[in-house]
Amino acid sequence: MTDRGRSIERAPLAGILAGTAALAVFLLLHQLWITPIWFVAPVGVVMAAAGGAAVGAAHAELMPRLPGRPWTPIVVASIWGGILLPAIVLAQIRGPIFSTEADGSGVLLVPGTEALAIVVGLFGLTAVAGAIVGGVIGRSRRAAALTMLAAIGLAVGPGHNIPLLGGSAAVGKELAILGAVLGVATVVLVEAQARLTAP
């Protein structure tokens, strides 16, 4: 099997490892800064694995056009953060749709149907951003499609609070947690991909 074939074949596993590590960091930071939510771990592991596999597949498609190590994690984190950036900016402009208390409880500030439309719209914006970034970097429809799917996984996973907390007092913690999660996930993804594809 060629190096490229090995990379594509093993990429989802690297992504699953990255997604699982990201979930662990998210749950730990949520406990330390907000409130324990370990009860979401069983569903979270399934979602992290699915989203991670999508990110891993997209990463393998983009990897030939990325710089080599040690720059790879920085560039990859910038790519995934950049894909989420339009949703973050729009959420800040739109303002909060959810009021969060110090203990993590809260209430919707807009009708449920409007909140749902905002969330779906922001996830849609992330999907479009992913398709554009994937197409530009990967220079193929396959890269665009895989990166779009990965972007949706990111929006549902680590980015799920972006539309809810944008413009709120909790946005600082949200962005700090998101940055930590993306940072850890990126390092795990890049290192796992390198080790899994080594001859």
N, C-alpha and C positions, 0 to 999 in steps of 0.2 A: 504494500500500500504506500502511496506517495505521502509526503509530509502534509500536503494540502488535504488529501483525502482523510488522513488521520485527524487533522485539525477539525474538519467538518464533522466527522463521526463522533468525536469526543467532546465537542463544544457544548452540547446540552448538559453533560455531566458537570463540566466546569461551571456552567451557569447555575445549576442546581446547588452546588456547593456555595457559590457566591450568594445566591438568594437565601439560603439557610443561615449563613453567617450574618447577612443583613438583618434578617428577622430577629436573631438573637441579640444583636446590638440594639435594634429598635425596642424590643421588649425590656431590655436592661435599662436603657436610657429613660424609657417611659416610666419604669418603676422609680428610678432615682429622681426624676424631675417633675413627674406629674402624679401618676398613681399606678399601682400594679395592675396589669391586664394580662397576666399569664394565661388566663382562661381562653384567650383567643389563639393560643399556640397550636392546637390541633388543626384548626382551619387555616391558620397562618402558615403552617409548614406546607400544606398542600398548595396554597396560593404562591408562596415563595418559591417552591419547586417549579411550578408551572411558569411563573414569570421569569425565574432564573433560567430555565431551559430556553425560553424565547430570547432572552438577552444573550445567552451563550451562543445560540445559533446565529444571531445577528453579528455578534462579535467576531465569530469565525469568518463571516462574509466580509467584514470590514478590515480584518486584521492585515491582509496583504498590503493595504494602503496606509497603515499606521506606522509611526516611527518605532524603532526598536527600543528595547529596554536600555536605560532606566526611564525613558520618557513615556513609555506606553501607558502606565497607570494614570499619569497626569493628563494625557490626551484623552484617554477613555473616560475618565471622570468628567472632563470638560464636555465631552460629547453628550453623555447622558444627562449631566446637569443642564447643558444648553438645550436639550430637547424638552426638559421640564420648565425652562425659563419663561417661555411665552405664557404658560398656564399660571406661573407664579406672578408675573407682571399683571396679567388680566385679573387675577384674584385680588391683588393689591388695589387696582383701580376700581374694581367692583365693590370692594369693602366686604365686611364680614357678613356671612349668612347664618352663622352659628355663634352663640355667646358661650364661652367656656369659663367655668369657675376654676378656682385654684385646685380643687379636688378632681378635676377632669369632667365633672358633670356640666350640663349646659342645656340650652334651648335654642330652637331655630328662630331666627329673626325675620324670616320671610316665609310665605306659605310653602308647604311641602312640595307642591308641584313646581313652583318657581325654583326652589332649591335643587330639585331633581334636574330641571332643565339646565341650570348653571353647572352642576356637576358633570352631566353628560356633555355639555358644550366644552367644558375645560378638558375633559378626557379626549374629546374629538380633536381639539386644538393640539393636544400632545401627540395624538396619532398622526396628524398632518405634519407636525414638526418632525416626527420620527421618520416618516416617509421621505420628506425633503432631505434631511440630513443623510439618511441611508443611501438615497439615490445619488447625492452629490459626492459622498465619500466613496461608496462602493461602485458607483458608475454602472449600475445594472438595476433592472426591475426587481430581481430577486433580493438584492441588498435593500432596496426601498421597502419591499413588502415585509421582509424579516425585521427590519428596524422599526417599521410601523407597529408590528405585533409586539416587539419588545417594548416600545414606548407605551403601549396600552398596559402591558404588564407592570411597567414602572409606575404609571398613573394609578393603577388599582392597588399596587403594593406600597412602596415607600412614599409615593406622592398622593395617597388617598386623602390626606388632610388639607392639601393645597386649596381647593375651592371652599372648604369649610372655615378655615382659619385665616384666610387672606384678609389683611387690613385690621386684624384683631390684635389685642394685647398679647396673644399667645404666639404670634407669628415669629418672634425671635427664637423661641424654643423650637417651634416647628422647623424652621430653617436650619438651626443647629443640629437637630436630630437628623433631618434629611441629609445634611452634609456629611455627618458621621456615618450614616448608613451607606450612602453612595461611596464614600471613601473606602470603607472596609470591604464593601462588595466588589469594588473595582480591583483592589489589591488581590483579593481572593480569586477573582475571575482571571486576571492576567497570570498570576502565579500558577493556578490550577491548570489553565490552558497550556502553559509552557511545560509543566511537568507531565501532563497527560499525553502531550504530543511528542515528547522527547523520544528519540529512537531507542 
